[in-house]
Amino acid sequence: MKLLVGLGNPGAKYAQNRHNIGFMAMDQIASDHGFGPWRSKFQGVISEGRFGSDKVILLKPETFMNLSGQSVGEAMRFHKLEPADVIVFHDELDLAPRKVRLKTGGGHAGHNGLRSIHGHIGADYDRVRLGIGHPGHKDAVPGYVLRDFPKADAEWLDDVLRGIGDGAPELVAGNGDKFLNAIALRVAPARSSKSKPKPQAPRVEEPVEEDARSPLQKLVDKFR
């Protein structure tokens, strides 16, 4: 069994915030793969489903970001899971928008949701780091993450989320590279083999100057 956790804050006020991209990822997976309806449990909401023989629980903690670990810890204890069974999806300031990376263990880099999870279950869980970019100064971070994604980000955000939905079965199966490839195919799809190459400018041949020397003159010039 795998526990997939999306981090965010509950309520319509925060639904489209950059900080809530983890919640968005859980909604995408549940929708794409026909998971069960969301229901309240473990101080959050859960949706259950399967990828083949693998049972999967999606969890969106409703404790607010800073207390996310309470919800995750409760779900783990109930299902007798280890940190290695947990995959947390969260916003990542240190990655450019549309970039996605995987990580196991390590620090929380000041992310309050991860800090809380560290406090309840330790650091040895997997993370899906969803790039949202950095505002440029640390004092601007709180306002930045708690603002909605702008309309200009809608296209890449939709591509990333659809890619997460496509690749989720591979992630659960332990095929991280295939998961990331599924996202890459959405964000930067391969060029169609049917696409026409760009027209080349016609080559302009340089005029060749005629050699007016006599055969004897050419021979003389050769040995000069």
C-alpha positions in Angstrom: 0.0 0.0 0.0 1.1 3.5 -0.8 0.0 6.7 0.9 0.1 9.7 -1.4 -0.1 13.0 0.4 -0.8 16.4 -1.2 0.1 19.4 0.8 -2.1 22.6 0.9 -4.5 24.5 3.0 -8.2 23.7 3.2 -11.1 25.9 2.0 -12.0 27.8 -1.2 -10.0 30.8 -0.2 -6.7 28.8 -0.7 -7.8 26.4 -3.5 -5.9 28.1 -6.3 -2.9 29.2 -4.3 0.6 28.2 -5.3 0.9 26.5 -1.9 -1.9 24.2 -2.8 -0.4 22.5 -5.9 -0.1 19.3 -3.8 -3.9 19.3 -3.3 -4.3 19.9 -7.0 -2.1 16.9 -7.8 -4.3 14.6 -5.6 -7.5 15.8 -7.3 -5.9 15.1 -10.7 -4.9 11.6 -9.8 -8.3 10.8 -8.2 -10.2 12.1 -11.3 -8.0 10.5 -13.9 -8.0 7.0 -12.3 -11.6 6.8 -11.0 -10.7 6.7 -7.3 -13.5 6.7 -4.7 -15.2 9.8 -3.5 -13.4 12.0 -1.0 -14.3 11.4 2.6 -13.2 12.8 6.0 -10.6 10.8 7.9 -7.2 11.2 9.6 -7.8 15.0 10.1 -8.1 15.4 6.4 -9.9 13.9 3.4 -9.0 10.7 1.6 -9.8 9.0 -1.6 -9.0 5.3 -2.2 -8.2 3.3 -5.3 -5.9 0.9 -7.0 -3.2 0.8 -9.7 -3.3 -2.9 -10.6 -2.7 -4.8 -7.5 -1.3 -1.8 -5.6 -3.8 -0.2 -3.2 -3.3 3.5 -2.9 -4.7 6.1 -0.5 -4.7 9.8 -1.5 -4.6 12.2 1.5 -5.2 15.9 1.7 -4.6 17.0 5.3 -7.0 19.6 6.5 -5.0 20.7 9.6 -3.6 23.6 7.6 -0.1 23.4 6.2 1.9 23.9 9.4 0.3 20.9 11.1 0.2 18.5 8.1 2.3 15.9 10.0 -0.6 15.2 12.4 -2.7 14.0 9.6 0.0 12.0 7.9 1.1 10.4 11.1 -2.4 9.3 12.0 -3.0 7.7 8.6 0.4 5.9 8.8 -0.3 4.5 12.3 -3.8 3.3 11.3 -2.6 1.4 8.3 0.7 0.4 9.9 2.8 2.0 7.2 6.5 2.9 7.1 7.9 6.3 5.9 9.1 4.5 2.7 5.4 3.9 1.9 4.6 7.6 1.9 5.0 10.0 -1.1 4.4 13.7 -0.4 3.6 16.2 -3.2 4.5 19.8 -2.3 5.3 23.2 -3.8 9.0 23.9 -4.3 10.4 27.4 -4.4 13.9 26.3 -5.5 12.6 24.8 -8.8 11.4 26.9 -11.7 7.7 26.7 -12.7 6.8 23.5 -14.6 9.9 21.6 -13.2 9.3 18.4 -11.2 11.9 16.5 -9.3 11.8 13.4 -7.0 13.7 13.2 -3.7 14.0 10.7 -0.9 14.8 11.9 2.6 16.8 15.1 3.3 15.9 18.4 4.9 12.7 20.4 4.7 14.3 23.6 3.4 12.0 25.7 5.5 8.8 24.3 4.1 6.4 24.3 7.0 4.4 21.3 5.7 7.5 19.2 5.4 8.8 20.5 8.7 5.6 19.2 10.4 5.8 15.8 8.7 9.5 15.5 9.7 8.4 16.0 13.3 5.9 13.2 13.2 7.3 10.5 10.9 11.0 11.5 10.3 12.6 12.4 7.1 12.8 9.1 5.2 9.8 9.5 3.0 9.6 10.3 -0.8 8.8 13.7 -2.1 7.5 15.0 -5.4 8.9 18.5 -5.7 6.6 20.7 -7.8 8.4 23.8 -9.0 6.6 27.2 -8.5 9.6 29.5 -8.8 10.9 32.0 -6.2 9.7 35.6 -5.8 13.4 36.7 -5.5 13.5 37.7 -1.8 12.8 35.6 1.3 10.6 38.3 2.8 8.2 38.0 -0.2 7.8 34.2 0.1 4.7 34.1 2.4 2.7 36.4 0.2 3.9 34.6 -3.0 3.0 31.1 -2.0 -0.4 32.2 -0.6 -1.4 33.9 -3.9 -3.3 32.2 -6.7 -1.5 31.0 -9.8 -1.8 33.8 -12.3 -3.6 33.2 -15.6 -0.3 33.2 -17.4 0.6 30.0 -15.6 -2.6 28.1 -16.4 -1.2 26.3 -19.4 1.9 24.8 -17.9 0.1 24.1 -14.6 -2.5 22.1 -16.5 0.3 20.2 -18.4 2.1 19.3 -15.2 -1.0 18.1 -13.4 -2.1 16.0 -16.4 1.4 14.5 -16.6 1.2 13.7 -12.9 -2.1 11.9 -13.6 -0.6 10.0 -16.5 2.5 8.9 -14.5 1.0 8.2 -11.1 0.9 4.4 -11.6 4.6 4.4 -12.5 5.4 6.4 -9.4 3.6 4.0 -7.2 5.3 1.1 -8.9 8.7 2.6 -8.1 9.5 3.7 -11.7 10.4 7.3 -10.9 12.1 7.9 -14.3 8.9 6.8 -16.2 6.8 9.1 -13.9 9.0 12.1 -14.8 8.9 11.2 -18.4 5.1 11.2 -18.4 5.2 14.7 -17.1 7.8 15.8 -19.7 5.7 14.4 -22.5 2.9 16.8 -21.4 5.0 19.8 -20.7 7.3 19.5 -23.8 5.6 17.0 -26.2 7.8 15.4 -28.8 7.6 17.0 -32.2 5.5 15.1 -34.7 7.4 13.2 -37.3 4.9 14.5 -39.8 5.8 18.1 -39.2 7.4 19.8 -42.2 11.0 21.0 -41.8 11.5 24.7 -42.0 12.2 25.8 -45.6 15.9 26.4 -46.4 17.0 29.5 -48.1 18.2 28.8 -51.6 22.0 28.5 -51.9 23.6 31.2 -54.0 26.5 29.8 -56.0 29.6 32.0 -56.1 30.6 32.8 -59.7 33.7 30.9 -60.8 36.3 33.2 -62.6 37.4 31.6 -65.8 41.1 30.8 -66.0 42.3 32.5 -69.2 46.0 31.4 -68.9 47.5 29.2 -71.7 48.7 25.7 -70.9 52.3 26.8 -71.1 51.6 29.7 -68.7 49.9 27.4 -66.2 52.9 25.0 -66.2 55.3 28.0 -65.7 53.2 29.3 -62.8 53.1 25.8 -61.2 56.9 25.7 -60.7 57.3 29.3 -59.5 
